[in-house]
Amino acid sequence: MPLEMNQNVFITCAITGSGDTTKKSDKVPITPAEIAVAAVDAAKAGAAVVHCHVRDPNTGAPSRDPALFREVTDRIRSADIDMVLNLTAGMGGDLVLSGVETPLPPQADGTDMAGASERLAHIADCLPEICTLDCGTMNFGHGDYIMINSPAMLREMATKMKSLGVKPEIEAFDTGHLWFAKQLVEDGIIEGPALAQLCMGIAWGAPDDLNTFMAMVNNVPKDWVFSAFSIGRNAAAYPAAAILAGGNIRVGLEDIFICHAAFLRPTPSLWSGRQRSPPPWERH
């Protein structure tokens, strides 16, 4: 797609994530109440979209308990502020093999594999405006965790999202993920205008150098709406890169504490007076 600076930017704030970030900062929200308060505060500071995971309130560990998502959703919706809710649907595809000589059975610690309906149970219950669709399988991070999303699983999940009336946010961690997402659109499983999130800098997906970022941007169809982010130290630089490349931005504690980085404060005054409706992906 041709480069043109985006003059109509919307902000997504990723509130807490599922990474092991709670040990790096006491600012990472854990309980449903903390996550909801952080989401509302982010919207008041200028975010149009809040992207939410949930955590076990007692341990801080990532969770996909539908009851926790329901509590977060109810708390956010009861707040007197207009925001678009984006719930993760990425969990339930986690695989850690046992070893290089005996990979099976997989390790119980770290493996969480679930079917499409179970992975989307909280989406069917909460009916957010958006939920994520991680459009590929990859070695994820510096351990031996593999993010598993088979073509059949993604087709089924995208079909279920469509039937629920929930818009998928295509999470692309490499160019091949965009390639598959374009096929889902071509097949009519995802309706346009497609919404994509370019996830940069996560090992071992697309590195966050500008050449790779532009390769990702150039693989986004012209009629799609995209955002982009990087992690850790580079989370502070990518809002500018994304806007200059014609996209929107994502910030939040899910990303900046993935590796050691300074705390990034929002700047509410820069984004005051934005339009709240129609939904941000339809404003272009």
N, C-alpha and C positions, 0 to 999 in steps of 0.2 A: 504494500500500500504506500502511496506517496506520503512523504513526511510533511506535516503541517502542524504547527503548535496548536494545542487544544486550548480554546478560549472559553470552554464551557465545562469546566472540570468538576467531577464529583469525587468525594473522598470516601473510601472504605476504611473502617477501623477494625482491625482484627484484635479482639479484646484479650483473649487469654491463650488460645492455641492448645495443643496437646503435648508439646515438648517438655523436657525436663528443665523448665525455666523458673519454677517456683523456688529453687534453691539459689538462684542467681539474684533474685530481687524480691523483697517483700511487697513490692507494688503489683505483682502479678495476681489478679483476682482468682479466687478459688471457689468460694461458695456461690450458689445461685444468686443470692442477694448481692454479693460483691460484684459478680459479673454483670448483673442487671444495672447496678448503680454506675459501673464503669461505662456500660453501653449508653446509658442516658447522658452521662457527662460528656462522652465523645460526641453524641449528637448535638448537645448544646454548644460544644466547641467548634462544630462545623462539619462533622461527618454526616453524610447522607445515608450511608449503609453501615450497619454494624454486623460483623462476622463473628459468630459465637460457637465455641466449643463448650463442653462442660467438664468439670473435674469432680472427683470424689471429695465431698466436703471435709472428710476426716483426714485423708492422706494427701490430697492434692494431685493424685494420679489421674491421668486422662480417663474419661468414662464416656460410654454411649447409652447410659441409662435414660430411657424416655421420660421418666418422672423428673429428672433433673432438667432436661430440656423444656419440659412443660412448665416447670417453676420459673425458669429464666424467661421463657416466652410470655407467661402471664404477667410477670413483674414489668417487663419492658412495655407490653401493650397497655398496661394500666397507667403508665407514666404519661404525663401531659406534654408529649413532644412527638413530632412527626419524624419517623425514621423508617428505613427499609430494613427488614430483618433477613439476614443471611445465615442459615444454620449449616454447619458442616455435615456432609454425608460421606466423609472420607474414611471413617473408622470402620473396622470389620474386615479389612483387607491386609492385615499385618502378618507377615511370615518371617520366622527366624529358624533357619535350618540348624540341625544338631551339630554338623561338622563336615569337613571336606571329604572324609572317607565314608561316613555314615550319615548322610543328610536327613534321612527319614527314620523314625518319625520326627517331626519338627520339635523344637524346644517349646515346652509349655509356657515358659516365661518369655513374654514378648510376642507370642503368636496369638492372634485373635482373628479367626476367619469366620465370616458369617455370610448367609445368603442375602440376595437382593432385598427381599421383603424385610428381613431383620435389620439390615443396614439402613433401611428407610422408615422404620417403624415410627421414629420420632418426627420425621417429616410428615408422614400421613396424619399424625396426631396434631401437630402444631401448625401445619400449613403455613410456613413462612413464605414471604414473597420470593425468596431465592434460596437455593441450597447448592452446595458445591458438587461437582462431578470431576474427580481426578482422572483425566483421560489417558491413563497409561500405567504400565508397570515399570518400576525402576528400583535399583539399589539406592536406598534412601539414607543418607547421613553416613557418619563415620564408623558405625558399628556394622553388624551383619543383618540389619533389618531390611526386608524387601517389601515394598509396597506393591500389592498384587491387585490388579484391575484388568481382568481378561476382557477381550472384545465382547464375549457373550454377556458377561456381567455388566459391562458398561451399557450395552444395548438395552438390557432389561431394566437397569436402573433409570436410564434416560426415558424409556417408555413409561415407567411408573411415574416419574416426575411430571411428564406431559399429561398423564391422566389425572394427576392430582392438581394440575394447574399451577405448579411451582416451577419457576424459571431456573434452569441449571446455570450455574456459573462454572464454565469450563476452566478447570485449573490445569494449566499446561506447564510442565516442568522441563520440557524439551520439545524440539521441533516435531518429532514423531507424534507427540500427544496432540498437537494442532492438526497434523495430517489426519489422525483418526477422528478428531472432532469435526473436521470439515466433511468427513464421510457421513457422520451422524446427521449433519445438517442436510447433506445431499440426499440422504435416504428419508428425510422428513421426520426423523425421530426427535431432533431438536429443531424448534421453530425459530425463525429470525425475528428481529435482529439478534444474532447470537451474542452472548456476553462471555468474555474471556478474561482470565487473570493469568498474567505471565509471571511465573514464580521463578525468580532468578537466584542463583548463588547457593542453592541447596545441593550438597554433594549427594549423589553423583549425577545430577541432572545438568541443566544448562548453566555454565558459569556466568557470573554477572559482569564480565567485561563488555564493553560497548559494542564490539563487533558481533558477539553472540547475541546480545540484546537486539541489535538491529536485524539479525537473521530471524529472530523470533517475530519482531514487529512486521517484517516484510512477508512473513507467512500468515499474517492475520488478514482475512478478506476485507475488502474496503467497506462493506456494509456492516461489519461487526463493530461492537463497542468493546474496548479492552482497557484494562488497568494493568499495572505492573508494580512489583516491589522486589527488593532484595533484603538480605538479612544482616544482622550484626551491624558492624560499622557502616556498611554501605546502605543500610536502610535509610540513613539520613540523606544520601545523595540521589536515591532513585526517584523520589517525588519530582525533582527537576527533570531527570532524564525521561521519565514517563510523559510528563506534560510536553516537553520539547518534541517527543516522538509522536505526539498526537493522541496520547492516551490519558487515562485517569490514574489516580494514585491510591495506594494502600499503605497505611501506617498501623502501628499498634504493637502491644507487648508480645503478641505471638511471634513477631519477626525480630525485633531488635535485641532480644535476649537469647536468641538461638546460639549466638556466640557472644563473647564479651563485648559490650558496647556501652557508650554513655546513654543515660536516659534521655529520650527524645520527647520534648514537650510540644504539645499542639500549639498552634498559633491561631486562636479563634478569629482575630480581627481580619486575617487575610481572606477568610471564606464567609464572612457575614453577607447576608442578603441573597444567598443562593436560592434558586427555585426548588421547591419541594415536590411539586407534582407537574407533569406526569413522572413516572419512575425514571431514574437517571439514565437507564439504557435506552429510553425512548426520546431523549432530549436532543438527539443529534440529527 
